[in-house]
Amino acid sequence: MNLAGEQSVTSGQGSVSAGGPRKAAILVLAIGEDRAAGLFSSMDDYEIRDISREMAALGKVSGNEMEEVLQEFTDTIGGAGGGLVGGWNTTERYLRTFMKDDRVEELMEEMRGPAGRTMWEKLANVSEDILAGYLKNEYPQTVAVIMSRIRPHHAAKVLTQLPEDLALEVMHRILVMDNVPREVLQAVEESLKSEFMRNLAQKTNRDSYEMMADIFNNFDRANESKFLELLEKQNEEDAERIRALMFTFEDIGKTDDKGLQTVLRDVEKDALALALKGASEDLRQRFLNNMSERAAKILSEDMEAMGPVKVKEVDEAQMKVVSVAKNLADRGEVIFMEEGGDDEFIT
């Protein structure tokens, strides 16, 4: 069964031509578990994975769509009631009719785990500190193979999280590395699946204080202050840790002029004007100084023309700008200095 472009699926009752994994998934669901088992048993793993992922995401399929896809198979599904419902449980039950339990669990974990079709795409969605924490216990040659396969910007971040001696050894291994044999890549992929991705899917990787800091970042000003004060009365240390992780509108000033210009490039001008109404004079001036004279004049006039504005509206606008700034920082396009940190800029 070829999933690229048009697909032709053949059974004892004829053949159906359908475009894409979605239609193949509808067919597999419609013909029943026994026939599905026969089809799946003749497919490659990547085909099973693609169709299974589509089955899990199908939801309700209309009768019209079924008839269009199935054509000669309409008699087979005549008792289906004019529709189908796909989901994780249905997909897992189908897979278990012909596949060993451990393989089914592996496939389901892959589909539910970090997004990505291949192992290397999945690794791109794993944060550098978590990946580095796993790799620091691996052989340098194995780490080098993995670093050579993931995206350069991700590899750079991971290397900075590794012990220096290991990072240097990995760099050396990459420099002298020849073409990696397919069997070595397969062994590395299997190791990542069994020892890393499976564990990753079974636990929460995000720090609870970071999670709470993000929640606080999305409170309006009044509720942020209220809940921080309440938390501080209950546990001062927790409140301080959350406060230290929070990213506020004023924190945007902890970047250089180039960083501010990058934020200005991506932020909506209406949101910026409203956000700056509630900013400190220093931050407001820094934004204006990094705009053209004409743009700064227009922005100043827009802010003045607004007159009094509601605190809630300012908070919402500031959250929009903060969201843009944080996304840019996550992509490495903007760097924010920590308070009292060692970060320096060269201009």
N, C-alpha and C positions, 0 to 999 in steps of 0.2 A: 504493500500500500504506500503510494508516494504522496506525501503531504505537501509537496511543493507545487503550487499552482493548482491545476485540475487534479482531482482524485478519482480513481476508478476502484470501486469496491465490488467484488464478485462473490456471489453465494450460489447455492443450488437453485435459486429462484430467478436468477438474472443478474444484471449489473446496474449500478447507479453511478452517474457522474455528478460529482458535487465539488464546489470550490471552497477549499479551506477547512481547517480543523473543526470549526463549529458545525458544519454540515456532517462531517464524519462522526462527530460526537452525537448528533441527533440520530443518525442511522444506528450507531451502536446501542444507544438507549432504546430505540424503537424495536429492534429485532429480538430483544430479550437476552437474558443472561447466557443461555446455552449457546446460541449462535454467536453472541459477542465473544464468548470464550474461544470459539473456533477462529474468529477473526484475529483476536489479540495474540493467540498462540503463534501466528505466522508473521507478526510484526517485529520490528526492531524496538529496542528500549526507548529510543528518542521519539518514535511514533506513538508508542503507548503513553509516554509522558505527555506529549502534546495533546492527544485526544482526551486523556484523563483530566488534564487541566481545564480543557474546554467543557467537559462533562460537569466538572465541579462548579463551573461558573455559569452554566446555562440558565438556571432558574426555570421559569415556565416558558414552554415553547408552544406557540399557537398551532392550531390545526392546519391553517393555511400554509405556514412555513414547513410543517411536516410533509404535506402533500407535495409541495414544490421540490423538496429535497429527496423524498423517498421514491416518488414515481411508481415503478412496478411493485414496490414493497407495500403499497397501501392496503392490500388484502391482509398482509401479515400483521399490520398494526390496527386493523379495523376495530378491535376491541379496546383501543387505548383511550377512548373517550374524548378524542379530538385534541388532546394535549399531553405533554409530558412535563415532569418536574425533575430537573437534575440538581444534584447537590453533593456535598462532601461524603455523606453517608452512603448515598446511592453509588457513587463512584467507587468507594472502598469495597462495597459489597460485590460489585461486578468484578473488580480486580481479584478478589479472594476466590472466585470460582475457578481460576486457572493458574494463579500465581501463589508462590509460597508466602506465608505470613510475614516473614522478615523482609522480603522484597517489597511487599505491599506497604509495609510501614515505612520503608526507606523512601519509596516513591511519594507517599502522602506527606512525609516530613519535608522532602525536597520542594513539593508544591506549596506547602504552608510556610516554608522557611523564607529567608531573604529573597527578594525578587531577583529574577534572572533565569535565563534558559540554561546556560552552562555553569559549571562550577566557578569559572573565572568571573562571569557576570555576577554571580551571587556574592563572591568575595568583595566586589566593588561596593556592595551595600552593607558591608560590615565595617564598623568604625575602626580607625587605625589602632586605638589603644587596646581594643579587644583582640584584634588580629595579632598585634605585636605580643600581647600576653600569651597567646598560644605558641607563636613562632619562636619565642626566646628559649623554649625547651627543645627545639628541633635542631637537627644537624645543619650546619651552615650551607651545605650543598642543597639540601631540601628547601631551605629558605630562599636561596638564590634562584632556584627554579621557579618558585612561587612569585618572587619579586619580578622576574623576567616576563611573567605572563599577565600580571595585572597592570592597570593603567599607570603611567609614570607618576602622575600627581599623587595617586594613592600610595604607590610604592615609596615615594619620598617621605610622606607623612609617617608611614609604618617604620621606615628606617630610623627616623628621629626618635621613635619610641623604644627602640631596641638598645641593649647595652652597647656602648661604643665599640668594644672589642669584637662583638658579634657583628655589628653593622659593618665594620671595616672588612672583616673576613668575608661577609656576604658580597660586598662590593668587589673584592678581589675575585671571588668565584664567578661573579657575573662577567667580569672582564675576560676571563680565560675560558668561559663556557663555550663549548661547541654546540651544534644542533642537538637538542635533547631528544633521545630516542622515544618513540611513541609509548613503549612499555613502561618507561620511567615516568612519563606524564600520567599514564593511567594509574600507576601505583600511587603517585602523589595525590591524584584526584580521589582515589578510593580511601586513602588515609584521611583526607580532609572531610569526606562524607561521613566516614564512620567515627572519627575521633573529634571532629570539630563542629561540623554543621548540625549533626544530630543533637549534640549537647546544647548548641546555640538555640535550636528550635524549642528546647525543653525548659529554658529558663529566661528570666527577664534580665536583659543585659544593662538596662539603663539605671543609673544611680537614682535612688529615690529622692535625694535632695535636688538633683538637676530637674527631675520631673516636677517637683513642687515649685521650683524657681520658675519654670515655664508657665505653670498655672498662675503664679503670682504676677508674672509679666502681663497676663491677660486680664487681670482685675482692673477695674477703673481705679482712679486714685484714692477715692474714699474707702473702698473695700480693701485695697491693698494695705493702706495704713491701719485699718481696723483689725484685719486678720493678723498682720505682723505684730501688732501690739498685744493681741490676745495670745498669740503663740509665744511671744517673748515672756509674758507673765507665767506661762506654763512651763516653757523650757527655753531659756535665753540662748543656750548654745545652738539649738535647732534653728531658732530665728536668725541668728548671726550667719550660720552656714547658708541658709536660703538667701538672705540678703546679699551675701558675697557672690552668689551665683546668678543673681538677677541681672538682667541687662535692661537698663532704662534708657530713655531718650537722651538724657545728658551724657550717657556713656558713649554716644556717637562721637562726642568731642575727643575721645581717646584714640583718635587716628590722626594721620598726617593730612596735609592739604590734598594730596592725590586721592586719599581714601574718601575724603569728603566729596571731592568732585565725582568719584565713582558712584557714591550714594545719590548725589544730585542727578546723575545721568539716568538712574533707574526709578526714582521716586516720582509719584504724581505731584505736579506743582500745586494743585488745590490742597492736597493733603499736607504738603510741606508748609504752605502759608498758614494753615490752621494750627499745625503742630508747633510752629515757631512762635505763635501767639502766647503759648504757655512755657516757652523755653527761657533759660537764663539769658541775660544780655550778652554774656561772653559767647555762648554757643550760637545765638542768633547772629552775632557779628561775624563769627567764623564762617558760617554758611554764606552770608552776604559777600564776604571777602573772596570767596572761592567761586563767585559767579561773575559773569561779565557785568560791566557797569550798567548796561541797559536792563539786563535780567534782574539785577539786584534792585534797581529802581522800581521796576514793575512789581516785584515781590513785596517790597516795602509799602508801595501804594495799595496793593491788594490787602495786606494785613491791616493797614490803617482804615481802609474802606469797610472792613468787616464790622468795626465797632465792637461792642461787648459780645463775647461768645460764651456759650455754656462750657463749663469745665468738662462735662461728659464728652462733648464734641471734640474738645482739644485732646482728651485722653485717647479717644478712638483714632484720631489722626496721627497722634504720636505712636500708637501701636502699629499702624500701617507702615510708618517710616522705620520703626524698629525692626519689623518683620523683613523689610527690604535689606536693611543693614546686616541682620543676622544671616540671611541667605547668602549675601555677598561674602561674608566672613567664612561661612561654611565652604564656599567654593574657592576660598583662598584669594579672592580678589581685593579684599580689604582686611587690614590687620588692626586690631584694637589692643592697645597696651594695657597691661594689668596695672592696677593702682600700686605704685611703689615697686613695680617689677623692673627687670633688667632690659626690657626691650628698648632698642634705640633705632632711630631712623637716620639715614644718611640722605641729605638733600643736595 
